[in-house]
Each structure stands twice: as structure tokens, then as C-alpha cells.
């Protein structure tokens, strides 16, 4: 009965995914087209392949076991399909999680992958990086799920790339640079090519995955936007008296941008706070809360 329920869940998810992709302008490829596209050497067949112009999406449906891990067969299938997608231009690979975790992995599952990645990397950096990047992909799925501008784009890719996240201000330039470098190394490792992997690289990817998954991550753009939504230049309303030394902060202030950001975004990285402060202070160095004057 449990297997029957699983098959039904996959069938329902498959139909829903096909409808979603068709709405986005994709053609769902059939078995003969899939065989022609992948070739005879591929030992695994994905649940779904869709094409839009030169863009191809491989979709695989999977279900975690009760401890949020994957079976060994499932891991091998996902690894092979991910490798195929990574090796071809404009190809993307998406895992749709079935059952209690739905299509978006739980935060605890992402954290588990991230933690294991660092443990494994202390003995095998390359294997640790593959696990850390798996955690990151789960974290990005959670980011998409809680970000309306990503969910509501009619023609967006099911899984946005790092460059798209950075262009939307959801990924800081420094984090984009680090993750993009890690992505290139990870692709080489996945293809069996020797590449320089360090423990610090794995730790960076794993740490970011945990922050993004738990909604603790905030980009430079988000901090700057929030600041200007809540604070303004004292010239907009604070009384000014040159004989008394300038602005008269009778209702509070002035506030320092760094102090404000560090208090409101305690999980933001020091580098991101530095960048946000630099942008804010290009307009001034003293601020008051909107509505106080």
C-alpha cells in the first residue's frame, strides 16, 4: 500500500509539473525524443524532460526516507542526472521532493546536508563540496518558495541560477563571487576532473546554505532598501539652528547606519554590512527614523 501511495504521489506531481512547464512555454519530450537527446550510454532515465528553444530541464521525483536521507540508488540516479545537466550548455536539473517534504526541502534537511558536508570534507574535500552544493540547491528552493518576485515570474526557470539571484539583489556580490567559484569547482569534481577544493570553500557553501534555508540570509540590496524605507536624511524635517550647532535632534537621533544594520540584521555577514554602509553613507552619515519629525 505504501508503494502504491508513492506511485500515486509521483503521478500527481508529474502531471502538475507538466502543466507548470507548459504554462512556461516548454515542450514535454516523450520517450523517443528523450532517448535521442540523452543517447544510449546514459544508464538512467529521468522522470521528465522538457525543452524550450535551446533550454532543457531534467526533472526527477524523489522521496526522502524517514530520517531525511536518500537511498543509495536514489543518490546514484540524482548524481548521474545532475552530471548530465552540468555537462551541457543551457541544461538544468531539478529535483521535486514527494511526500511530507513536498517540493521544497525542510530546513532541517538542508542543515543536515550542510553539517555532513563539513564533516566529510575534513577527510575528503571533493566529496564534501558535492554535499555542500546539494544543501545549497535545497536552500535556493526554499528561497524561491518565500520570494514572491521569483515565484510569480511566468517564464522563470524552475531553479534560478546564481547570476539571476545576484541580479535581483537576493545574493550579495561577495557571496555570488564565492559561490560561483565553488560552482565551477563543483562541476569539475562532478565530472571527475581534478580541481582545487579546500575545507574553507566547503564551509563557506555549507554556511550560506544554512543561512539561506533558515531565512537568516540578507543581501546588501535588501539591507539598503530596508534602511531607506525606515530612515531618512535629517534635512527632511529635523529643525536646524546654526547658532545651536546645527540640527536639533529633539525627537531622537542621529542614528549611525552601521549600528542600525548590525542591530536589525544580526545574522548578516560583516562584509555585507560594510558594503551596505558604504552605499548608505554615500548619501550622508547621520539619520533619523521616518515619522519621528
CORFENFEN-V199733 format. One line per field, one symbol per residue. phi: phi as a letter, one per 20 degrees, with the letter a starting at -180 (. if undefined). psi: psi as a letter, one per 30 degrees, with the letter a starting at -180 (. if undefined). Layout:
phi=???
psi=???
//
This chain:
phi=.ffffffffffffffffffffffeneeeeegffffffenfffecdffbccccmeecceccebcfffemddfffffffffffffgffecfmdcccddednfeledffgfffffffffgfffffdbffffffffffffffffgffffddgfefeffdffgcfegfffffemecfgffgfffffffffgffffemefbfddfffffffffffffffemefbeggfffffgffdcbfgffrfgccffdoofdefdoofdegffffffecfeffffffgfffgffffdqccbcffnfc
psi=eeeeeeeeeeeeeeeeeeeeeefggkkkkleeeeeeeflffkfkklfkklkjbgkkkkkkklkllfggllleeeeeeeeeeeeeeffkkgklkkkjkkbffbfkkleeeeeeeeeeeeeefffjeeeeeeeeeeeeeeeeeeeefgjefeefjfglkejkleeeeefggfkleeeeeeeeeeeeeeeeefggkkljkleeeeeeeeeeeeeeeggfkkleeeeeeeefffllkffffkkkjefggbkjifgkalkkeeeeeeefiffkleeeeeeeeeeeffflfkllkkff.
//
